[in-house]
Amino acid sequence: MRIQSIDLVRGVIIIIMALDHVHDFFGDLTARPTDLARTTAALFFTRWITNICAPVFFLLTGTSAYLTLARMSKRELSRYLFTRGLWLIFLEVVVMRFALQFNFDYHVTIITVLWALGWAMIALAALIWLPTWAIALFGIILLAGHNALDGVRANVFGKFAPLWSVLHEPGVIINGGQSVVFIAYPLIPWIAVTALGYVLGASYRWSAERRQVLLLSLGAGLVAAFLALRFLNIYGDPLRWSRYDSPLWTVMSFINTTKYPPSLLFLLMTLGPVLLLLRSFESRVPRVFAPALIIGKVPLFFYVLHFFLIHLLAVAASYLRYGEVSEMFQSPDLGHFPFSQPPGWGASLAVVYLLWLAVVLLTFPICRWYANVKRSRTDWWFSYL
């Protein structure tokens, strides 16, 4: 069961996400877009707008899982979530690692979104057997309460410290000298968002009018909750905001919330607008968003494809500029991820935006072709890509 507004939101968001990834490959690795002592307003907002992406993927993964109950039994759905979760974990540590680094040396592996999404689906495979109200309560407690654990550091757990990094605090879980594995997406808050997305899916069995009221009130409520809690500056994010001489910098400080792991305030700030966007797209699809609708029907395909394309473009740029490409295949440590940038590599934001547009334009025809193939075929494996 496909819902056009969900596909459209997913497509718009994944296109925005590509901007961040283009900057990862073509921007300066030493830049710190959210460090207000070192950033510029343009760089900050380029990074900030992409913050909305990951929460959308996890929320709508849960929502799509609920909608799948229209054609699967709960037992079939649980099995599907479990196996697709395993598939996403494989994609993360094998396929996407290669797409990011173009090597198999495994000196550096940074575990990111697909890994967390895979585990969130595996967790949801178990959660769906609970009553909907219990899933909602579970998600709310994790989402609202996990920042109470911010003061707990992984090192207090001794040999079990890597487990805490997997669950809550980003960090290195394997450091074997020649191989380093870093967890960037701890699981607790992302599992919470996925569970709440599943609960949201139940509203798509309601009348359109009732659901639109829910999306509007819930979206506005989350935005209001963010503004209120952030203003109090007491709880919900380990990074407090400060007043600056410049009103713009004060605003930047106010909205500069923590993504790794996603704080309560980060999730309120991003999920509220997502719900409002879902509400606005229920009425109609503006023609300008038609391409995004197509990409939103094949989001995982676009995700994998665009990383390969961006990295290939970086290799071509290195050859044209330096006559050398070897550094594009080398990531010896965390400071040289996803590759070793040559001196003077970082491009201006204008170039990054142009390259982002090029990536979207180049991938769109391929995504349209794949969407048509996927629509006309019933092979089971299409549901995994």
C-alpha positions, 0 to 999 in steps of 0.5 A, spaced: 500 500 500 503 506 497 501 513 500 503 518 495 504 524 500 509 519 504 513 517 497 513 525 496 516 527 503 521 521 502 523 523 495 524 531 497 528 529 503 532 524 500 534 529 495 536 534 500 540 529 503 544 528 497 546 535 498 550 533 505 553 527 502 556 532 496 559 536 501 562 530 505 566 529 498 567 535 495 567 540 501 573 541 506 574 535 511 577 540 516 570 544 516 566 544 522 559 546 519 555 546 526 561 549 530 559 556 531 566 559 533 569 556 526 563 556 521 559 561 516 552 562 516 551 559 509 555 553 511 551 552 518 544 552 514 547 548 508 548 542 514 542 544 518 537 543 513 539 536 512 538 534 519 531 533 517 533 527 513 535 521 518 529 522 522 524 522 516 527 515 514 526 512 521 519 515 522 517 513 515 520 506 515 515 505 521 509 508 518 510 503 511 511 497 516 504 498 518 501 500 511 504 493 509 499 489 514 494 491 508 498 485 504 501 481 509 499 478 516 503 480 522 507 474 522 509 475 515 511 482 516 515 480 522 519 476 518 520 481 513 522 486 517 527 481 520 530 479 514 530 486 511 533 489 517 539 484 516 540 486 509 540 493 510 546 491 515 549 487 510 549 493 505 552 498 510 558 494 512 559 491 505 556 495 499 556 502 502 563 502 506 565 500 499 561 506 496 564 511 501 571 509 501 573 505 494 577 500 498 576 493 502 582 494 507 577 496 512 582 500 516 576 505 517 569 503 518 564 508 520 557 505 521 551 510 519 544 510 517 543 503 514 546 499 520 541 503 525 535 502 520 537 495 519 537 494 527 531 498 528 527 494 523 529 488 527 527 491 533 520 493 530 519 485 528 518 484 535 515 490 537 509 489 532 506 483 537 505 488 542 498 492 542 499 499 539 498 503 545 504 499 548 508 501 542 507 508 542 509 508 550 515 504 548 517 509 543 515 516 547 519 513 553 525 512 549 525 518 545 523 523 551 528 519 556 534 517 553 537 524 554 537 523 561 543 518 560 547 523 557 552 523 563 553 516 563 560 515 559 561 508 555 568 507 559 564 506 566 562 499 563 569 497 562 569 491 557 562 492 555 563 499 553 562 498 546 555 496 547 554 502 550 556 506 544 552 501 540 546 503 544 547 511 546 554 514 545 557 514 539 564 512 539 569 506 537 567 499 538 573 496 535 580 499 535 585 493 533 591 498 531 590 496 523 582 496 523 578 501 527 570 501 527 566 507 529 559 507 531 556 514 529 548 512 529 547 509 536 540 505 536 536 507 542 533 514 539 532 511 532 528 505 534 524 510 538 522 514 532 521 507 528 516 505 533 512 511 533 512 511 525 509 505 526 504 507 530 503 513 526 501 508 520 495 506 524 492 513 522 492 512 515 486 507 516 482 513 518 478 518 514 483 523 510 480 529 514 481 526 521 488 524 519 490 531 517 487 534 523 492 529 527 498 531 522 497 538 523 496 538 531 501 533 532 506 537 527 505 544 530 505 541 537 512 538 536 514 544 534 511 548 540 514 543 544 521 544 541 521 552 542 518 551 549 523 546 551 529 549 548 528 556 551 528 553 558 535 550 556 535 545 561 533 538 558 533 535 552 540 536 549 547 536 551 549 542 547 546 549 551 544 555 546 547 562 548 545 569 546 550 572 541 551 580 539 548 578 532 541 575 532 542 571 527 548 567 531 543 567 537 538 563 532 543 559 530 545 557 537 538 556 538 537 551 533 544 547 533 541 541 536 545 534 537 544 529 532 549 524 534 545 521 538 539 525 536 537 528 542 530 529 544 530 537 541 533 535 535 527 530 534 522 535 536 525 540 531 525 535 525 519 531 526 514 536 527 516 539 520 515 533 517 508 531 520 506 538 517 509 536 510 506 530 510 499 534 512 500 539 506 502 534 501 496 530 502 492 535 498 496 535 492 502 534 489 505 540 486 508 539 479 515 541 481 515 536 486 513 530 481 521 528 480 521 527 487 515 523 487 519 518 483 525 518 487 521 517 493 518 510 490 525 507 490 529 511 496 534 505 497 536 505 490 537 512 490 541 512 496 546 507 494 546 509 487 548 517 489 554 515 493 557 511 488 556 517 483 558 522 488 565 518 489 566 517 482 565 524 480 570 526 486 575 521 483 574 524 476 575 531 479 582 529 482 584 526 476 582 533 472 585 537 477 591 533 480 593 528 475 592 523 481 587 519 484 590 514 489 588 518 495 581 517 493 582 510 495 585 511 501 582 512 508 587 510 513 584 513 519 578 517 522 581 523 520 581 521 513 574 519 512 571 517 506 578 518 503 584 522 503 583 529 501 589 532 497 591 539 499 587 545 497 581 540 495 575 543 499 570 546 494 566 553 495 559 552 497 557 554 490 560 549 487 558 544 492 550 546 490 552 545 483 555 538 483 548 537 488 544 539 482 548 535 477 548 528 481 540 529 482 539 530 475 544 524 473 540 519 478 533 521 476 533 518 469 536 511 472 531 512 478 525 513 474 527 507 470 528 502 476 521 505 479 517 503 472 521 496 473 519 495 480 512 497 478 511 492 473 514 486 476 512 482 482 519 478 484 520 478 492 527 481 491 524 488 489 522 489 496 529 489 498 531 495 494 
